[in-house]
Amino acid sequence: MKRFLLLAGCIINIMLIGSCSGEKYNFDDLPRAVKSYFTISNVELNINEAILFKNESEDATTYLWDFGDGTTSSEANPSKIYTVPGMYTVKLKAIGDGGTGNYSQDIAVIDPNVVIETDNELYFIEYNSDLIRKLSLIPGSNVETVANMSGKGGHGMTYDHVSNKIYFCDFENTNNGKILRMNLDGTNIEEVLTGLGSPYGVAINYAEGKMYIADGANVSRANLDGTGFEKQFVNISGGAMRAVGFSTKTNLIYFYEVNDEYMYVAKPDGTGVEQLIEGAYGYGLYIDDVNEKIYYDDRNNAGLMRANLDGTNPVKIASFSGNRGGSGMAVDHDENKIYWSETNLNNIKRANLDGTEPETVRSGLSNPRGMFIKH
């Protein structure tokens, strides 16, 4: 008897299940899904001007706007005035019988009266990538490639602001070093000087139309087009030159010799060679004629140094991690900032001219070296 009842129960369950599976649902009776979307009528988004938001949502009857600055609206097509420039995330929630749709858009509201204070650009060598690159000094700018220098290893370069040309050292082939010249956009690369030993740095004397090259035991000299080459213009027996600069204030050539660890000066004609700073060992220097200072890296002191143009009062203004940095440096006189490379950490840093407020400008580079700032 129990078996019969159990079987009967199973039959009833099967019948009930069968009756449910026969029902159908009509999805065509559902309301259309809500779509949320908007556009902006204004061409420019300026502070203190009404920005018009055009609601292009579908199948919605109610709207809630969030303008990203703490204000909201329930109008279908609102207008909004921002009083502070910045990035704002505008959100629109559209509600209808078919549900809720959400859409957001980031907008940049600007002050049209603000003048961008600089269009200066920092050019530098990225040695391990065989590139010359540049970076606008406007905050947030991206690094751009200027020229591919594959097969042309370089440490130093400078900018001829008269002809708008970059001069670049190629020390890849010892005893056949070169100075190359190119336009600021990297086009028209040409060899202007060959037959050098191992050129590390180049500087320009505009008054005489000359360039000076730190090249092995020599400071070489030539005209800016490469003619009139004097290989042993200045010679330090057994020396190894790593950087060179020229001052219009003192009318002197400054150069770095690392074997005996001296910074030297000489007159533009190559005479009057004198030791200026003793015990300085480094690969970069920058002559700041505006402030009458020398900036140079000194790996004995593991830091960036600053001294007067006569070599007096040398002070350390920044430290180099791992004892390596300063292979390139430049001053932005508009902002009164000193820029320098950290070759071992693959960074470019900057600070105030006295070394205060140091900060990393760009990281993740590949062995940054010589640099200049185009004003």
C-alpha positions as CSV (number, residue, x, y, z in Angstrom):
1,M,0.0,0.0,0.0
2,K,2.8,2.4,0.8
3,R,4.4,1.7,-2.5
4,F,1.2,2.6,-4.4
5,L,0.8,5.9,-2.6
6,L,4.5,6.9,-3.2
7,L,4.0,6.1,-6.9
8,A,0.8,8.1,-7.1
9,G,2.6,11.1,-5.5
10,C,5.3,10.9,-8.2
11,I,2.7,10.8,-10.9
12,I,1.0,13.9,-9.5
13,N,4.3,15.8,-9.3
14,I,5.1,15.0,-12.9
15,M,1.7,16.2,-14.0
16,L,2.2,19.5,-12.2
17,I,5.6,20.1,-13.6
18,G,4.3,19.4,-17.1
19,S,1.6,22.0,-16.7
20,C,4.1,24.7,-15.7
21,S,6.4,24.1,-18.7
22,G,3.7,24.9,-21.1
23,E,3.4,28.6,-20.0
24,K,5.0,31.4,-22.1
25,Y,6.1,35.0,-21.3
26,N,5.7,37.8,-23.9
27,F,8.9,39.8,-23.8
28,D,7.4,42.3,-26.3
29,D,5.3,43.6,-23.5
30,L,8.4,44.9,-21.6
31,P,9.1,48.7,-21.8
32,R,12.1,49.8,-23.9
33,A,15.4,50.0,-21.9
34,V,16.4,53.5,-21.0
35,K,19.5,55.0,-22.6
36,S,21.3,57.9,-21.0
37,Y,23.5,60.2,-23.1
38,F,24.3,64.0,-23.5
39,T,26.3,66.3,-25.6
40,I,27.7,69.8,-25.0
41,S,26.7,72.7,-27.2
42,N,29.7,75.0,-26.4
43,V,32.8,75.0,-28.5
44,E,35.0,76.2,-25.6
45,L,34.3,75.4,-21.9
46,N,35.3,78.6,-20.1
47,I,34.8,79.6,-16.5
48,N,32.0,82.1,-15.8
49,E,30.2,81.2,-19.0
50,A,27.1,79.1,-19.3
51,I,27.7,75.6,-20.6
52,L,24.7,74.1,-22.3
53,F,24.1,70.4,-21.9
54,K,21.9,68.8,-24.6
55,N,20.1,65.7,-23.2
56,E,19.9,63.0,-25.9
57,S,18.7,60.2,-23.6
58,E,16.0,57.8,-24.9
59,D,12.8,56.5,-23.2
60,A,13.3,58.4,-20.0
61,T,11.0,60.8,-18.1
62,T,13.1,61.8,-15.2
63,Y,16.7,63.1,-15.1
64,L,19.3,63.8,-12.4
65,W,22.5,65.6,-13.3
66,D,25.7,65.7,-11.2
67,F,28.1,68.4,-12.4
68,G,31.1,67.2,-10.4
69,D,31.5,70.2,-8.2
70,G,28.8,69.4,-5.7
71,T,25.9,70.9,-7.7
72,T,23.0,69.0,-9.3
73,S,20.0,69.6,-11.6
74,S,16.8,67.8,-12.5
75,E,16.2,69.7,-15.7
76,A,16.1,67.9,-19.0
77,N,18.6,70.3,-20.7
78,P,20.3,72.3,-18.0
79,S,23.0,75.0,-18.3
80,K,25.8,75.3,-15.8
81,I,28.4,78.0,-14.9
82,Y,31.7,76.9,-13.4
83,T,33.7,79.5,-11.5
84,V,36.9,77.5,-10.9
85,P,38.9,75.9,-13.8
86,G,39.6,72.2,-13.6
87,M,38.6,68.7,-14.6
88,Y,35.0,67.8,-13.8
89,T,33.1,64.5,-14.2
90,V,29.5,65.3,-15.3
91,K,27.0,62.4,-14.7
92,L,23.5,62.0,-16.0
93,K,21.1,59.5,-14.6
94,A,18.0,59.0,-16.8
95,I,15.0,57.1,-15.4
96,G,12.0,55.7,-17.2
97,D,9.6,52.7,-17.2
98,G,12.3,50.5,-18.7
99,G,14.8,51.2,-15.8
100,T,17.7,53.5,-15.3
101,G,20.5,54.6,-17.6
102,N,23.8,56.2,-16.5
103,Y,26.3,58.2,-18.6
104,S,29.3,60.3,-17.5
105,Q,31.8,62.5,-19.3
106,D,35.0,64.2,-18.1
107,I,35.2,67.9,-19.1
108,A,38.0,70.4,-18.8
109,V,36.9,73.9,-17.9
110,I,39.6,76.6,-18.4
111,D,40.2,80.2,-17.6
112,P,40.7,81.8,-21.0
113,N,42.6,84.7,-19.5
114,V,45.4,82.6,-18.0
115,V,48.5,82.9,-20.1
116,I,50.7,79.8,-20.3
117,E,53.9,81.2,-18.9
118,T,56.4,79.1,-20.8
119,D,56.8,77.3,-24.1
120,N,60.3,76.3,-23.1
121,E,61.4,72.8,-24.1
122,L,64.0,70.5,-22.5
123,Y,66.0,68.5,-25.0
124,F,68.1,65.6,-23.8
125,I,69.9,62.5,-25.0
126,E,68.5,59.1,-24.1
127,Y,71.7,57.2,-24.6
128,N,70.5,53.5,-24.2
129,S,67.7,54.1,-26.6
130,D,69.8,56.0,-29.3
131,L,67.4,58.9,-29.2
132,I,67.3,62.6,-28.8
133,R,64.1,63.5,-27.1
134,K,62.3,66.6,-25.8
135,L,59.9,67.5,-23.1
136,S,57.8,70.7,-22.9
137,L,58.2,72.3,-19.5
138,I,54.4,72.9,-19.3
139,P,53.4,70.4,-16.5
140,G,51.8,67.2,-17.7
141,S,53.5,67.2,-21.1
142,N,54.6,64.0,-22.7
143,V,58.1,63.1,-23.9
144,E,58.6,63.3,-27.6
145,T,61.2,61.8,-29.8
146,V,63.2,64.3,-31.9
147,A,65.7,62.0,-33.7
148,N,66.9,58.4,-33.9
149,M,70.6,58.4,-33.5
150,S,71.2,54.6,-33.9
151,G,74.9,53.9,-34.2
152,K,75.8,57.4,-32.9
153,G,76.6,57.2,-29.2
154,G,76.5,60.6,-27.6
155,H,77.1,62.3,-24.3
156,G,76.8,66.0,-24.9
157,M,74.9,68.4,-27.1
158,T,74.1,72.1,-27.3
159,Y,71.8,74.5,-29.0
160,D,72.7,77.2,-31.5
161,H,69.9,79.7,-30.9
162,V,71.0,81.9,-33.9
163,S,70.6,79.2,-36.5
164,N,68.2,77.1,-34.6
165,K,70.4,74.0,-34.8
166,I,71.3,71.2,-32.4
167,Y,75.0,70.2,-32.2
168,F,75.5,66.7,-31.0
169,C,78.6,64.6,-30.1
170,D,79.2,61.1,-31.5
171,F,81.8,59.2,-29.6
172,E,80.8,55.8,-30.8
173,N,83.9,55.2,-32.9
174,T,87.0,56.0,-31.0
175,N,89.5,58.1,-33.0
176,N,86.8,58.9,-35.5
177,G,84.5,60.9,-33.3
178,K,82.1,63.4,-34.9
179,I,80.0,66.4,-34.3
180,L,76.7,66.3,-36.0
181,R,74.2,69.1,-36.6
182,M,70.4,69.0,-37.2
183,N,67.3,71.1,-37.1
184,L,65.3,71.3,-34.0
185,D,62.8,68.8,-35.3
186,G,65.6,66.3,-36.0
187,T,65.6,66.7,-39.7
188,N,68.6,67.4,-42.0
189,I,71.2,65.6,-39.9
190,E,74.7,66.3,-41.2
191,E,78.2,65.6,-40.1
192,V,80.0,69.0,-39.7
193,L,83.2,67.7,-38.0
194,T,85.0,64.3,-38.2
195,G,88.4,63.0,-37.1
196,L,87.9,63.6,-33.4
197,G,89.0,61.2,-30.7
198,S,86.2,60.7,-28.2
199,P,84.1,63.8,-28.0
200,Y,82.0,64.2,-24.8
201,G,80.9,67.8,-24.9
202,V,80.4,70.8,-27.2
203,A,79.9,74.5,-26.5
204,I,79.5,77.6,-28.7
205,N,81.2,81.0,-28.7
206,Y,78.7,83.1,-30.7
207,A,80.9,86.2,-30.8
208,E,83.6,84.4,-32.7
209,G,81.5,81.8,-34.5
210,K,83.4,79.0,-32.9
211,M,82.6,75.7,-31.2
212,Y,84.7,74.0,-28.6
213,I,84.8,70.2,-28.1
214,A,85.8,68.2,-25.0
215,D,87.8,65.5,-26.8
216,G,90.2,63.2,-25.0
217,A,93.3,65.1,-23.9
218,N,92.2,68.1,-26.0
219,V,89.8,70.9,-26.2
220,S,89.4,71.1,-30.0
221,R,88.1,74.1,-31.8
222,A,86.4,74.7,-35.2
223,N,84.1,77.1,-37.0
224,L,80.4,76.3,-36.6
225,D,80.3,74.8,-40.1
226,G,83.2,72.5,-39.2
227,T,85.9,74.4,-41.1
228,G,89.1,75.6,-39.5
229,F,89.4,72.5,-37.3
230,E,92.1,72.7,-34.6
231,K,92.3,69.3,-32.9
232,Q,94.8,70.2,-30.2
233,F,93.6,73.8,-29.6
234,V,94.2,73.1,-25.8
235,N,96.0,70.0,-24.7
236,I,96.4,68.6,-21.2
237,S,98.9,65.8,-21.4
238,G,97.4,62.5,-20.2
239,G,94.1,64.2,-19.8
240,A,90.5,63.1,-20.3
241,M,88.0,65.9,-21.1
242,R,84.4,65.2,-20.2
243,A,82.6,68.6,-20.5
244,V,83.1,72.0,-21.9
245,G,81.3,75.4,-21.6
246,F,81.8,79.0,-22.6
247,S,81.0,82.2,-20.6
248,T,80.1,85.4,-22.3
249,K,80.6,87.2,-18.9
250,T,84.2,86.2,-18.4
251,N,85.0,85.4,-22.0
252,L,86.5,82.1,-20.9
253,I,86.3,78.5,-21.9
254,Y,85.6,76.1,-19.0
255,F,86.4,72.4,-19.2
256,Y,86.5,69.3,-17.1
257,E,89.5,67.0,-16.9
258,V,88.8,63.8,-14.9
259,N,92.1,62.0,-14.7
260,D,93.8,64.6,-12.5
261,E,90.4,65.8,-11.4
262,Y,90.5,69.5,-12.2
263,M,88.2,72.1,-13.8
264,Y,90.2,74.4,-16.0
265,V,89.7,77.7,-17.8
266,A,91.3,79.2,-20.9
267,K,91.0,82.3,-23.0
268,P,89.1,82.0,-26.4
269,D,92.4,81.9,-28.2
270,G,93.5,78.8,-26.2
271,T,96.1,80.7,-24.0
272,G,96.0,81.4,-20.3
273,V,95.1,77.8,-19.3
274,E,94.6,77.7,-15.5
275,Q,93.2,75.3,-13.0
276,L,90.0,76.7,-11.5
277,I,88.6,74.0,-9.2
278,E,90.7,71.3,-7.7
279,G,89.5,67.8,-6.9
280,A,86.4,68.0,-9.0
281,Y,85.5,64.8,-10.9
282,G,82.5,64.8,-13.1
283,Y,81.0,64.5,-16.6
284,G,78.8,67.7,-16.9
285,L,78.9,71.4,-16.4
286,Y,76.6,74.3,-17.2
287,I,77.7,78.0,-17.4
288,D,74.9,80.2,-16.0
289,D,75.9,83.7,-17.3
290,V,72.6,85.2,-16.1
291,N,73.3,84.4,-12.5
292,E,77.1,84.3,-12.9
293,K,77.4,80.7,-11.7
294,I,78.9,77.4,-12.7
295,Y,76.9,74.2,-12.1
296,Y,78.8,71.0,-12.3
297,D,78.6,67.4,-11.1
298,D,81.3,66.2,-8.7
299,R,81.3,62.5,-8.1
300,N,83.9,62.8,-5.4
301,N,81.2,64.8,-3.5
302,A,78.3,62.6,-4.9
303,G,76.4,65.7,-5.8
304,L,75.5,68.7,-8.0
305,M,77.8,71.6,-7.2
306,R,77.5,75.4,-7.7
307,A,80.3,77.9,-7.7
308,N,81.0,81.5,-8.8
309,L,82.4,82.0,-12.3
310,D,85.8,82.5,-10.8
311,G,85.6,79.1,-9.0
312,T,85.1,80.5,-5.5
313,N,82.5,79.4,-3.0
314,P,81.8,75.9,-4.4
315,V,78.8,74.4,-2.6
316,K,76.9,71.2,-2.9
317,I,73.2,71.8,-3.7
318,A,71.9,68.3,-4.5
319,S,73.0,64.7,-3.8
320,F,73.4,62.0,-6.4
321,S,72.2,58.5,-5.5
322,G,74.8,55.9,-6.4
323,N,77.4,58.6,-7.1
324,R,76.2,59.1,-10.7
325,G,74.3,62.0,-12.0
326,G,74.7,65.4,-13.6
327,S,75.9,64.1,-17.0
328,G,73.5,66.7,-18.4
329,M,72.2,69.9,-16.9
330,A,70.5,73.1,-17.9
331,V,68.8,76.1,-16.3
332,D,65.4,77.5,-17.0
333,H,65.8,81.2,-16.3
334,D,62.1,81.9,-16.7
335,E,61.2,79.7,-13.7
336,N,64.7,79.8,-12.0
337,K,65.1,76.1,-12.0
338,I,68.1,73.8,-12.5
339,Y,67.5,70.6,-14.4
340,W,69.9,67.6,-14.3
341,S,70.0,63.9,-15.3
342,E,70.3,61.0,-12.9
343,T,71.9,58.6,-15.4
344,N,72.0,55.5,-13.1
345,L,68.4,56.0,-11.9
346,N,67.0,56.9,-15.4
347,N,65.5,60.2,-14.1
348,I,65.5,63.8,-14.9
349,K,65.2,66.0,-11.8
350,R,64.9,69.7,-11.1
351,A,65.2,72.1,-8.1
352,N,65.4,75.8,-7.3
353,L,68.8,77.3,-8.2
354,D,69.9,76.8,-4.7
355,G,68.9,73.2,-4.7
356,T,65.8,73.5,-2.6
357,E,62.5,71.8,-3.5
358,P,64.0,69.0,-5.6
359,E,61.6,66.9,-7.6
360,T,61.6,64.2,-10.3
361,V,60.4,65.7,-13.6
362,R,60.5,62.4,-15.5
363,S,61.3,58.8,-14.6
364,G,61.6,55.6,-16.5
365,L,64.0,57.0,-19.1
366,S,66.9,55.1,-20.5
367,N,70.2,56.6,-19.4
368,P,69.5,60.4,-19.9
369,R,72.5,62.5,-20.5
370,G,73.4,65.9,-22.2
371,M,70.6,68.5,-22.3
372,F,69.7,72.0,-23.1
373,I,66.6,74.2,-22.8
374,K,65.2,76.0,-25.8
375,H,63.6,79.2,-24.6
